[in-house]
């Protein structure tokens, strides 16, 4: 038997430099206290009966490979979004489609520009592709600084990521400012408009990703079924891109990655959108209730158009996170930058307001 300690295998050096993706903590609470998971931006509501029925039906054929072309879902999305089917590419969650984009566009040493702090998978997928992440700090309202992001573009830039609403801080990018930004960006640079939380947006000035995409060949719109549609456990997302780019994304996808159950559930969810949208409206109303209550307490938080709120607490982040956990609320701390809290069940949201009141506004 060989001594593996003396003969280590060779792994990519970049792995030692990359941060690990940290999932939200599972629900846990002291004895006698109901626990709520508010750490992963999940939809707190389970699948609709019609979606569960579609899942049950699809489960009967899991001995067969799924349709690798994801044909039925692609056609259904094309009808729902009023886009050509050839412009849609799917993957195992929007984060996987994001990786497909970066892998399709970047060679070693190329650059990907994005705001920071933003979605924590951005630097991971960038470095895995051999590219270099270029992070541009947010402004004082936790919003994208698009002028600074444009200034960060070089001749090695291949992709720019615009997360709107921004995860984990909440504000959305506005249509006019994105159009002005795109007017300056070189046409051969892909600009990804990451709209994972688009269904929760109520800002009338917010980006309308598909409207931008229709007249910008270098724009890709990224969306997911994980949040508003409540299918996080089935891992399915998609991009809307112009045909050349969409074809490249399909080439970089894992073969048979989108399983047959996920495809059936996504189609059933699109068919039941009106019913699902009632849940979205409920979550938006809860978000607004929480935001008003926190403002009444004196909290000054960034405007959120997503299904979460951001507490930019700096050095107080750990103590606030601990206060939440002691009350049975699992939240998502980002070092000393702040704490993100998902809008969940009404009882959980009310408890958050109580904890924040006791903690004291910052």
Protein Blocks (a to p, Z undefined) as FASTA:
>chain_A
ZZfklmccdddfklmmpccddddddddddehiacddfklopafbdcdfklmmmmmmmmmm
mmpccdfklmmmmmmmmmmnopafklpccdehjklmmmmmmmmmpcghiacdddddddfk
lmmmmmmnopacddddddfkopacfklmmmmpcfkbfbdcddddddfkopacdfklmmmm
mmmpcfkbccdddffklmmpcbfkbccfklmmmmmmkbccdddfklmnopmmnopadddd
dfklmmmmmmmpcehklcfklmmmmmmmmmmmmmmmmmmmmmmmmmmmmmmmmmmnopac
dddfbfbdcddekjmmmmmmmmmmmnopacddehjlbccdddddfklmmmmmmmmmmnop
ZZ
